[in-house]
Amino acid sequence: MPPRAQWRDVDKIKLLNCLRWGKTNGFQADSGWKPQIWAYCAVDLARTPSDEKTVTKCKDQYQGLKKNFTEVHVIRNRSGFGWDEGLKLVTATQDVWDRLLAVQCSLPMFIITM
């Protein structure tokens, strides 16, 4: 089994920029991304042989980013939640977070207490 790819923030940004370029240049159809864009992204993200970003790893990373985006979007549109534009974070009181976590326990990764 190949080693798990390490995705730094800069890698994620590069992947999203690659996909943005692909969308602008016709590599996204109504049914999803065309296969060629994933190969292009994998080559664009290549750093070292031990940390190769394969087509599958690029697709998986995109799916994870998309899932996180959807969860944040849903949370910030719920009653009691807000958005800090400067920090780019969902905001809420601890009581509101506690009520959400009682029914949706997969979200602690999005909670930052200050």
MARROSE-98802 format. One record per residue (C-alpha): x, y, z; residue in three letters. Coordinates in nm, 4 decimals. Layout:
N
<node <X; Y; Z>; 'ala'>
...
//
This chain:
114
<node <0.0000; 0.0000; 0.0000>; 'met'>
<node <0.1498; 0.3372; -0.0978>; 'pro'>
<node <0.2126; 0.5863; 0.1832>; 'pro'>
<node <-0.0637; 0.8272; 0.2650>; 'arg'>
<node <-0.0164; 1.1639; 0.0937>; 'ala'>
<node <0.0451; 1.4634; 0.3166>; 'gln'>
<node <-0.1818; 1.7517; 0.2205>; 'trp'>
<node <-0.0537; 2.0881; 0.3376>; 'arg'>
<node <-0.2781; 2.3933; 0.3051>; 'asp'>
<node <-0.0675; 2.5088; 0.0099>; 'val'>
<node <-0.1349; 2.1731; -0.1635>; 'asp'>
<node <-0.5093; 2.2074; -0.1092>; 'lys'>
<node <-0.5037; 2.5592; -0.2505>; 'ile'>
<node <-0.3038; 2.4386; -0.5500>; 'lys'>
<node <-0.5573; 2.1580; -0.6093>; 'leu'>
<node <-0.8489; 2.4016; -0.5946>; 'leu'>
<node <-0.6698; 2.6463; -0.8262>; 'asn'>
<node <-0.6056; 2.3614; -1.0689>; 'cys'>
<node <-0.9746; 2.2679; -1.0630>; 'leu'>
<node <-1.0715; 2.6333; -1.1072>; 'arg'>
<node <-0.8476; 2.6430; -1.4147>; 'trp'>
<node <-1.0084; 2.3186; -1.5345>; 'gly'>
<node <-1.3576; 2.4598; -1.4966>; 'lys'>
<node <-1.2627; 2.7718; -1.6930>; 'thr'>
<node <-1.1089; 2.5559; -1.9674>; 'asn'>
<node <-1.3940; 2.3085; -2.0109>; 'gly'>
<node <-1.2826; 2.0173; -1.7928>; 'phe'>
<node <-1.6035; 2.0143; -1.5894>; 'gln'>
<node <-1.9215; 1.8701; -1.7365>; 'ala'>
<node <-2.2718; 1.8717; -1.5882>; 'asp'>
<node <-2.2040; 1.5217; -1.4567>; 'ser'>
<node <-1.8766; 1.6151; -1.2861>; 'gly'>
<node <-1.5086; 1.6563; -1.3611>; 'trp'>
<node <-1.3621; 1.5094; -1.6781>; 'lys'>
<node <-1.0928; 1.2444; -1.6086>; 'pro'>
<node <-0.8162; 1.4498; -1.7720>; 'gln'>
<node <-0.8321; 1.7208; -1.5039>; 'ile'>
<node <-0.7377; 1.4753; -1.2289>; 'trp'>
<node <-0.4260; 1.3669; -1.4177>; 'ala'>
<node <-0.3381; 1.7324; -1.4763>; 'tyr'>
<node <-0.3814; 1.8096; -1.1032>; 'cys'>
<node <-0.1706; 1.5086; -0.9994>; 'ala'>
<node <0.1164; 1.6201; -1.2236>; 'val'>
<node <0.0811; 1.9802; -1.1071>; 'asp'>
<node <0.0993; 1.8686; -0.7428>; 'leu'>
<node <0.3932; 1.6292; -0.7800>; 'ala'>
<node <0.6632; 1.7109; -0.5222>; 'arg'>
<node <0.8591; 1.3988; -0.4365>; 'thr'>
<node <0.8180; 1.0303; -0.5206>; 'pro'>
<node <0.7435; 0.9496; -0.1547>; 'ser'>
<node <0.4584; 1.1998; -0.1431>; 'asp'>
<node <0.3053; 1.1574; -0.4835>; 'glu'>
<node <-0.0390; 1.3028; -0.5333>; 'lys'>
<node <-0.2028; 1.0424; -0.7564>; 'thr'>
<node <-0.5246; 1.0856; -0.9506>; 'val'>
<node <-0.7093; 0.8906; -0.6799>; 'thr'>
<node <-0.5517; 1.0945; -0.3993>; 'lys'>
<node <-0.6480; 1.4192; -0.5747>; 'cys'>
<node <-1.0085; 1.3007; -0.6174>; 'lys'>
<node <-1.0269; 1.1858; -0.2547>; 'asp'>
<node <-0.8859; 1.5144; -0.1262>; 'gln'>
<node <-1.1355; 1.7119; -0.3340>; 'tyr'>
<node <-1.4242; 1.5013; -0.2011>; 'gln'>
<node <-1.3081; 1.5660; 0.1560>; 'gly'>
<node <-1.2805; 1.9400; 0.0940>; 'leu'>
<node <-1.6247; 1.9418; -0.0666>; 'lys'>
<node <-1.7735; 1.7547; 0.2321>; 'lys'>
<node <-1.6169; 2.0007; 0.4792>; 'asn'>
<node <-1.7393; 2.2981; 0.2750>; 'phe'>
<node <-2.0928; 2.1591; 0.2744>; 'thr'>
<node <-2.0876; 2.1014; 0.6516>; 'glu'>
<node <-1.9624; 2.4555; 0.7206>; 'val'>
<node <-2.2225; 2.5998; 0.4820>; 'his'>
<node <-2.5032; 2.4117; 0.6582>; 'val'>
<node <-2.3793; 2.5121; 1.0050>; 'ile'>
<node <-2.3432; 2.8806; 0.9273>; 'arg'>
<node <-2.7001; 2.8935; 0.7947>; 'asn'>
<node <-2.8502; 2.7374; 1.1089>; 'arg'>
<node <-3.0249; 2.9489; 1.3679>; 'ser'>
<node <-2.7846; 3.0784; 1.6332>; 'gly'>
<node <-2.4734; 3.0658; 1.4153>; 'phe'>
<node <-2.2904; 3.3508; 1.2520>; 'gly'>
<node <-1.9824; 3.4095; 1.0400>; 'trp'>
<node <-1.6671; 3.6044; 1.1252>; 'asp'>
<node <-1.5555; 3.7445; 0.7903>; 'glu'>
<node <-1.2128; 3.8451; 0.9193>; 'gly'>
<node <-1.1299; 3.5022; 1.0628>; 'leu'>
<node <-1.3386; 3.3058; 0.8085>; 'lys'>
<node <-1.4941; 3.1076; 1.0947>; 'leu'>
<node <-1.8405; 3.0018; 1.2020>; 'val'>
<node <-1.9345; 3.1703; 1.5295>; 'thr'>
<node <-2.1764; 3.0707; 1.8040>; 'ala'>
<node <-2.2079; 3.0662; 2.1786>; 'thr'>
<node <-2.0929; 2.7539; 2.3612>; 'gln'>
<node <-2.4569; 2.6651; 2.4353>; 'asp'>
<node <-2.5434; 2.6698; 2.0627>; 'val'>
<node <-2.2393; 2.4525; 1.9806>; 'trp'>
<node <-2.3311; 2.2092; 2.2607>; 'asp'>
<node <-2.6860; 2.1680; 2.1278>; 'arg'>
<node <-2.5548; 2.1009; 1.7761>; 'leu'>
<node <-2.2926; 1.8529; 1.8949>; 'leu'>
<node <-2.5553; 1.6631; 2.0918>; 'ala'>
<node <-2.7192; 1.5623; 1.7633>; 'val'>
<node <-2.4281; 1.5864; 1.5198>; 'gln'>
<node <-2.1116; 1.4684; 1.6920>; 'cys'>
<node <-1.8920; 1.4622; 1.3768>; 'ser'>
<node <-1.8359; 1.8377; 1.3850>; 'leu'>
<node <-1.5771; 1.9074; 1.6595>; 'pro'>
<node <-1.3130; 1.9774; 1.3951>; 'met'>
<node <-1.4935; 2.3028; 1.3156>; 'phe'>
<node <-1.5056; 2.4339; 1.6726>; 'ile'>
<node <-1.2403; 2.6802; 1.7848>; 'ile'>
<node <-1.2803; 2.8352; 2.1252>; 'thr'>
<node <-1.1206; 3.1713; 2.1930>; 'met'>
//
